[in-house]
Structures are given as C-alpha cells and as structure tokens.
Amino acid sequence: MAGGFKAHEAAAEAFRSVHDRAPSGVWSAPGRVNLIGEHTDYNDGFVLPFALPHRLAAAASPRDDQLLTVATLGSDGRIQRADPIEIPQLRPGAVEGWAAYPAGVAWVLAEHGIERGADVVLAGNVPTGAGLSSSHALECAVSLALLGLAGQELDAPGTPDRHEIARWVQRAENDFVGAPTGLLDQTASLCCTESHVLFLDVRSGAIEQVPFDTAGVGLRILVIDTRTKHSHSESGYGDRRRGTEHAADLLGLKALRDVPFAGLDAALGRLPDELVPLVRHVVTENQRVLDVVSLLHDERLPDIGPLLDASHVSMRDDYRISIPELDVAVEAAREGGALGARMTGGGFGGSAIALVPEGSLAEVEATVTAAYEKRGWRIPRTFVAVPSPGARRDS
C-alpha cells in the first residue's frame, strides 16, 4: 500500500493518542471491488467481488458503562471525535454523520444482547466516496471489535458466523443509517480470501472462492477512482431498487433472480416500458456473472474482458447509473489497451475497473489522464487492485 500505511498500526497509535493507553485489541476489514454483478444482490442474484488491500481498522477497549465513544483518524492526521453515544438510547435517526455507522452496529448488537460500552478509534486507507465500500469496511471492523470485546472472536465456537455478521451489518445500514444496500459489500469484506474472487449466491448464501490469479497470466485489475460523486446517488439507488422490486411483484416472482435468461423477452413483454431496462440489466448481469465464473473455472481469465464491457453498457444504458466521468474512464482505458472495463459499485460516481495487460498499465493510465485533462476534469486516482484477505483480528 502507498507509503507502507498499515491501518491496524495507525488505529492503535491513534487510540493511544486519544486515551493515553493501549487498546485491548485491533480488528480490521477491507474495502472491496466488485469484478462483476452490479445491483443484483438485492434481487437475490449473483455477485463476484474481491477484497482490496486497503483496510479500515478499529482499535478498541471495553468500558464499564454503556457508552460508546468513537473517534477517527483523518487523512490529514487529525483526530475527529463524535459525541459519546448511549447504547440503550440508540434509535434509527438518533445519530447523524459518520458516527451513525458505528452507532448502527452497536444498535444491532444490542438487539442481540451485546451492549457493553466501548472506546473505539478508527483509522484506514479505503478511499471514501470511491464506490469501494469504505462505510461497510468501517461497520464490519466495528462489528468484530464489539464482538471481540464481548468475548466472541470471529470464527470461534459460539460466535455468529461471517454470514450472520454480514446480515447484522446490512440491518445497521438499512434500518439505522437508512441506506437501502444489499448484502454484497458486507459479505465481501468479511468473507473474501487472498488471490480469489468470491462467487456469492445471495439468495442461498452459498459461496465459492474462485481462483483469480491475474498476475499469473500477465494481467492486472486497474482501479480508476474518478473522485466524483453526483448528489442524486442515494435517491437514484433507492429508486432503482424499488423499481426492480415492483417489477418482480408484477411478474408474480419473489425476486428478479427468478426470471430465466432464456425467458427474458417474454418477461419484458409483461412489464410497463419504464421497468423494462431495469429488469433487462438485472437478468443479463446475473448471466454475465455466471459466464465469468465459467471462464475462470476454465482458466480463461483474459476472455472475461468483453463481459466487463457488456456490463458497463448495461449499467450505462439500461440501469442508467453511470456518469460522464465513468464513461470516459472506461472508454479511455480500452483505448489505452485494456481488455475490458466497467464502472463498479452503486453508480453516480466512484470508480471504474479495467482488465489490463501488465505491459499496458502505463499506457492505460496515461490515456485516462489525458482524456480527463482534455475535459478540464480533476485527474483520477489509479491503483492496481490485488485480491486480499477479508476481515480479521490484527492484534
């Protein structure tokens, strides 16, 4: 990672600065990139993420009361403290801003009988606003910290498993913070493993760790963080989720997962025009995930490029969640030599990813930079994404 930054060490040092003592432990969780499978998770579909080396760490110690204190180390080196939170008084809407995320975790854990107070200090290098799931990394790290302080270490007997913790984090996000997210981000942060992509069937919860050795075939996944976020992202995400749920109701189905790819045209013919593109994206995107997994099983990793391209076109034209900055990044990456590229994440800003031959990395980055400079836009941030371990206790 840039500058050798280690989230767990930074969190421990920040904790000592705030509380004048060492923390009882440090837990961390990674951000994630979704290789393919966008907006399919809340439709009971398939996703294929992997964890980033960028992590968010929570250094924590128990308290004798039921207060949660939270502080965070900013990228400028300054520590920001939230007002102390009374865990028994937590209700949705009671906490605003960044502190709502750890507060939501404490609220859910309290419902499950875990409401001992804690001092928590956060530090990390998951880029915020980049569509790389920094908020979920925070929530997962805090979940592990509060569970660990209660004597329930991750993967130990009697501790909720990683899938259950992911559902708790989703509830914190949906019901406390008020963001209508699916299960992709939490599950990726908790369950991904090094050198693999995580093939997740959201409906059944079944997972498969699929080998993803890009370096072994001379390829890299380049993340292009546009550093752009459009203001309508939250309402746009919710509108599309409600639209797909309404379409499933009209079709008499539990979720759009149940529309077979071969029966897509027949299903679209039964829907009002405004829902057709949403359904077309979800059904075809599910099929693209299955096709990518099949290619990876056949050790044909370079051949996934056209599926990444098709995914972006679908999100741009059917789901309508791309923006000019993402479209230009994708187009320029292909022009520079990428085998395929797509936006990743919820949309309306954030990042794109490109599958790039190792020898073409510099050319792809230069082509993207030139395309942004030509338009007078802020130069995007780029880095190579290496599939990395999921959440864990660090010390």
C-alpha positions in Angstrom: 0.0 0.0 0.0 1.1 3.5 -0.7 3.6 4.8 1.8 3.6 1.5 3.7 0.4 2.5 5.6 -0.9 -0.2 7.9 -4.4 0.5 9.2 -4.1 -1.6 12.4 -0.9 0.2 13.5 -2.4 3.6 12.7 -5.5 2.8 14.7 -3.6 1.5 17.7 -1.4 4.6 17.7 -4.4 6.9 17.4 -6.1 5.1 20.2 -3.1 5.7 22.4 -3.2 9.4 21.5 -6.9 9.7 22.4 -7.0 7.6 25.5 -3.4 7.6 26.8 -3.3 3.8 26.9 -3.0 0.9 24.5 -6.2 -0.7 23.1 -7.4 -4.1 24.2 -7.3 -5.2 20.5 -7.4 -4.1 16.9 -9.7 -5.5 14.3 -9.8 -4.6 10.6 -11.9 -5.1 7.4 -11.1 -4.4 3.8 -12.8 -2.4 1.1 -13.9 -4.3 -2.0 -14.0 -4.2 -5.7 -16.9 -6.0 -7.5 -15.5 -7.7 -10.5 -19.0 -8.1 -12.0 -22.5 -8.4 -10.7 -23.9 -4.9 -10.0 -27.3 -4.3 -8.5 -28.0 -8.0 -8.5 -27.6 -8.5 -4.8 -30.9 -7.0 -3.7 -32.5 -9.0 -6.4 -31.4 -12.3 -4.9 -28.8 -12.7 -7.6 -25.1 -13.4 -8.1 -22.1 -11.3 -7.4 -18.4 -11.7 -7.8 -16.3 -9.3 -5.6 -12.8 -9.4 -4.2 -11.3 -7.7 -1.2 -8.8 -4.8 -1.6 -5.5 -4.5 0.4 -6.9 -1.1 1.6 -8.4 -1.6 5.1 -10.3 0.1 7.9 -9.2 -0.8 11.4 -10.9 -0.4 14.8 -8.8 -0.2 17.9 -11.0 -0.7 20.9 -11.2 -1.3 24.7 -14.2 -2.1 26.9 -15.9 0.3 29.2 -17.7 -0.4 32.5 -20.8 1.6 31.4 -23.0 1.5 28.3 -21.4 4.4 26.4 -19.8 4.1 23.0 -17.1 6.6 22.3 -15.9 6.8 18.7 -13.0 8.8 17.1 -11.5 8.6 13.7 -8.1 9.5 12.3 -8.5 11.6 9.2 -6.3 11.6 6.1 -4.9 14.9 7.3 -3.6 13.3 10.5 -6.2 15.0 12.7 -8.5 13.0 15.1 -12.2 13.7 15.0 -14.3 12.7 17.9 -18.0 12.1 18.0 -20.2 12.8 20.9 -20.5 9.9 23.4 -23.3 7.6 22.4 -25.6 6.0 25.0 -26.2 2.5 23.6 -29.5 1.8 25.4 -30.9 5.0 23.9 -30.0 4.3 20.3 -32.8 4.6 17.8 -32.7 5.0 14.0 -32.1 8.6 13.2 -30.7 9.4 16.6 -27.1 9.8 15.3 -26.1 11.6 12.2 -23.0 11.9 10.0 -20.1 9.4 10.0 -20.8 8.3 13.6 -24.1 6.8 12.5 -22.3 3.8 11.0 -20.6 2.6 14.3 -23.7 3.6 16.2 -25.9 1.4 13.9 -23.6 -1.5 14.5 -23.9 -1.0 18.3 -27.7 -0.8 17.9 -27.9 -4.1 16.1 -25.6 -5.9 18.5 -27.6 -4.6 21.5 -30.6 -6.3 20.0 -28.7 -9.5 20.2 -27.7 -8.9 23.9 -24.3 -7.3 23.3 -24.4 -3.8 24.6 -21.4 -3.3 26.8 -19.7 0.1 26.3 -16.5 0.6 24.4 -14.0 3.1 23.3 -13.3 2.8 19.6 -10.8 4.6 17.4 -10.8 4.2 13.7 -8.1 4.5 11.0 -7.8 3.3 7.5 -7.0 4.0 3.9 -10.1 2.7 2.0 -10.8 5.6 -0.4 -14.1 7.3 0.7 -16.6 8.2 -2.0 -14.9 5.9 -4.5 -17.5 3.1 -4.6 -15.1 0.8 -2.8 -17.3 0.2 0.3 -15.5 2.3 2.9 -18.6 2.5 5.1 -19.1 -1.3 5.1 -15.4 -1.8 6.0 -16.0 0.5 8.9 -19.1 -1.3 10.0 -17.5 -4.7 9.7 -14.4 -3.7 11.6 -16.5 -2.2 14.4 -18.7 -5.3 14.5 -15.7 -7.5 15.0 -14.3 -5.2 17.7 -17.5 -5.0 19.7 -18.0 -8.8 19.4 -14.3 -9.4 20.3 -14.6 -7.2 23.4 -17.6 -9.3 24.4 -15.5 -12.5 24.2 -16.9 -13.5 20.8 -13.9 -13.6 18.5 -14.5 -14.2 14.8 -14.7 -17.8 13.8 -14.6 -19.0 17.4 -17.2 -21.5 18.7 -20.4 -19.7 19.8 -19.6 -16.6 17.8 -22.0 -15.6 15.0 -20.5 -16.7 11.7 -19.4 -14.3 9.0 -22.7 -14.6 7.1 -24.7 -13.7 10.2 -22.4 -10.7 10.9 -22.9 -9.6 7.3 -26.7 -9.6 7.8 -26.3 -7.6 11.0 -24.2 -5.1 9.2 -26.8 -4.9 6.5 -29.5 -4.2 9.1 -27.4 -1.4 10.6 -27.0 0.1 7.1 -30.7 -0.4 6.0 -32.6 0.3 9.2 -30.3 2.6 11.2 -28.3 4.6 8.7 -31.2 4.4 6.2 -29.2 3.3 3.1 -31.0 0.5 1.1 -28.0 -1.6 0.4 -27.9 -5.3 -0.4 -25.5 -8.0 1.0 -22.7 -7.7 -1.5 -20.4 -5.3 0.4 -20.6 -6.7 3.9 -20.2 -10.3 2.7 -17.2 -9.4 0.6 -15.5 -7.5 3.4 -16.0 -10.4 5.8 -15.6 -13.5 3.6 -13.1 -12.8 0.8 -9.8 -14.6 0.7 -6.4 -13.8 -0.8 -5.9 -14.5 -4.6 -9.6 -15.3 -5.1 -12.9 -13.7 -6.2 -15.9 -14.5 -4.1 -18.8 -16.1 -6.0 -21.8 -15.4 -3.9 -25.4 -16.7 -4.5 -27.2 -14.0 -2.4 -30.4 -16.0 -2.2 -28.9 -19.2 -0.7 -25.9 -17.6 0.9 -23.7 -20.2 -0.8 -20.2 -19.0 -1.6 -17.3 -20.3 -3.7 -13.8 -19.0 -3.6 -12.8 -18.9 -7.3 -9.1 -18.6 -8.0 -8.2 -15.2 -9.6 -4.5 -15.0 -10.3 -4.3 -12.1 -12.7 -0.5 -11.8 -12.3 0.0 -15.4 -13.3 -1.4 -14.6 -16.7 0.3 -11.2 -17.0 -2.8 -9.2 -16.3 -3.8 -6.6 -13.7 -7.0 -5.1 -12.4 -6.6 -1.3 -12.5 -9.0 0.7 -10.3 -9.7 4.2 -11.7 -11.2 6.3 -8.9 -12.9 9.2 -10.6 -13.1 11.2 -7.4 -16.5 12.2 -8.5 -19.8 11.6 -6.7 -23.1 13.0 -8.0 -25.6 14.3 -5.5 -28.5 12.1 -6.6 -26.8 8.8 -5.9 -28.8 7.9 -2.8 -32.2 8.7 -4.2 -31.2 7.1 -7.6 -30.1 3.9 -5.9 -33.4 3.6 -3.9 -35.5 4.4 -7.0 -33.9 1.5 -8.9 -34.2 -0.9 -6.0 -37.9 -0.1 -5.7 -38.3 -0.4 -9.4 -36.9 -3.9 -9.6 -39.0 -4.9 -6.6 -42.1 -3.6 -8.3 -41.2 -5.5 -11.5 -40.9 -8.7 -9.5 -44.3 -8.1 -7.9 -45.9 -7.5 -11.3 -44.3 -10.8 -12.6 -45.5 -12.7 -9.6 -42.0 -13.5 -8.5 -40.1 -13.3 -5.3 -37.2 -11.5 -7.0 -35.9 -10.8 -10.5 -33.4 -13.7 -9.8 -36.3 -15.9 -10.8 -36.5 -14.5 -14.4 -34.7 -17.1 -16.5 -32.2 -15.6 -19.0 -33.9 -17.7 -21.8 -37.3 -16.3 -20.8 -36.2 -12.6 -20.6 -38.1 -11.4 -23.6 -41.3 -12.9 -22.5 -41.0 -11.3 -19.1 -40.2 -7.9 -20.5 -43.3 -8.1 -22.7 -45.4 -8.2 -19.5 -44.0 -5.1 -17.9 -44.6 -1.3 -18.4 -42.0 0.4 -20.5 -40.3 2.2 -17.7 -39.4 -1.1 -15.9 -38.1 -2.9 -19.0 -34.5 -1.6 -18.9 -34.1 -2.2 -15.2 -35.2 -5.8 -15.5 -33.1 -6.4 -18.6 -30.0 -5.2 -16.7 -30.5 -7.4 -13.7 -31.3 -10.6 -15.7 -28.4 -10.1 -18.1 -26.0 -9.1 -15.4 -26.7 -12.3 -13.4 -25.9 -14.3 -16.6 -22.7 -12.3 -17.1 -21.6 -13.3 -13.5 -22.2 -17.0 -14.3 -20.4 -16.6 -17.6 -17.3 -15.0 -15.9 -17.2 -17.8 -13.3 -17.4 -20.4 -16.0 -14.4 -18.7 -17.8 -12.4 -18.5 -14.6 -13.0 -22.2 -14.0 -11.8 -22.9 -17.5 -8.6 -20.8 -16.8 -9.6 -18.3 -19.5 -9.2 -15.2 -17.4 -8.3 -12.9 -20.4 -11.6 -13.8 -22.1 -13.7 -12.1 -19.4 -12.9 -8.6 -20.9 -15.9 -8.5 -23.3 -18.2 -9.4 -20.4 -16.9 -6.4 -18.4 -17.5 -4.2 -21.4 -21.1 -5.5 -21.7 -21.7 -4.9 -18.0 -20.8 -1.3 -18.3 -23.0 -0.8 -21.4 -25.9 -2.3 -19.5 -25.3 -0.1 -16.4 -25.0 3.0 -18.6 -27.9 2.4 -21.0 -30.4 0.2 -19.1 -29.8 0.9 -15.4 -28.7 4.4 -16.1 -26.3 4.8 -13.1 -23.2 5.8 -14.9 -21.9 9.4 -15.4 -19.7 11.0 -18.0 -16.6 10.7 -15.8 -17.1 6.9 -15.5 -17.9 6.6 -19.2 -14.8 8.5 -20.3 -12.6 6.4 -17.9 -13.9 3.2 -19.3 -13.6 4.3 -22.9 -10.1 5.7 -22.4 -8.9 2.5 -20.6 -10.0 0.5 -23.6 -8.3 2.9 -26.0 -5.1 2.6 -24.0 -5.1 -1.2 -24.2 -7.4 -2.6 -21.6 -9.1 -5.9 -22.5 -12.3 -4.8 -20.9 -13.6 -2.2 -18.4 -16.6 -1.2 -16.5 -17.9 1.0 -13.7 -18.1 -0.7 -10.4 -20.2 0.0 -7.3 -23.5 1.7 -6.8 -23.1 4.2 -9.6 -23.5 8.0 -10.0 -19.7 8.4 -9.3 -17.0 6.4 -7.7 -14.7 4.0 -9.6 -14.2 2.0 -12.8 -12.1 -1.1 -13.2 -10.1 -2.2 -16.2 -8.5 -5.6 -17.0 -5.1 -4.6 -18.3 -2.1 -6.5 -19.7 0.8 -5.7 -17.3 2.8 -4.1 -20.1 0.0 -1.7 -20.9 -0.6 -0.3 -17.4 1.3 2.9 -18.0 -0.3 3.5 -21.4 -3.8 2.9 -19.9 -3.1 5.3 -17.0 -1.7 7.9 -19.4 -4.7 7.7 -21.8 -7.2 8.1 -19.0 -5.3 11.0 -17.6 -5.1 12.7 -21.0 -8.9 12.2 -21.5 -9.6 13.9 -18.2 -7.2 16.7 -18.8 -8.7 17.4 -22.2 -12.1 18.0 -20.5 -10.7 20.0 -17.7 -11.6 17.4 -15.1 -9.8 16.6 -11.9 -7.3 13.8 -12.6 -8.5 10.4 -11.3 -6.6 8.3 -8.8 -5.5 4.9 -10.0 -4.1 1.8 -8.3 -3.7 -1.9 -9.1 -6.2 -4.0 -7.1 -4.8 -7.2 -5.6 -7.3 -9.8 -4.2 -6.7 -9.7 -0.5 -7.8 -11.3 2.8 -11.1 -10.4 4.4 -11.9 -9.1 7.9 -9.8 -10.3 10.8 -8.3 -9.5 14.3 -4.9 -7.9 13.8 -3.7 -7.7 17.4 
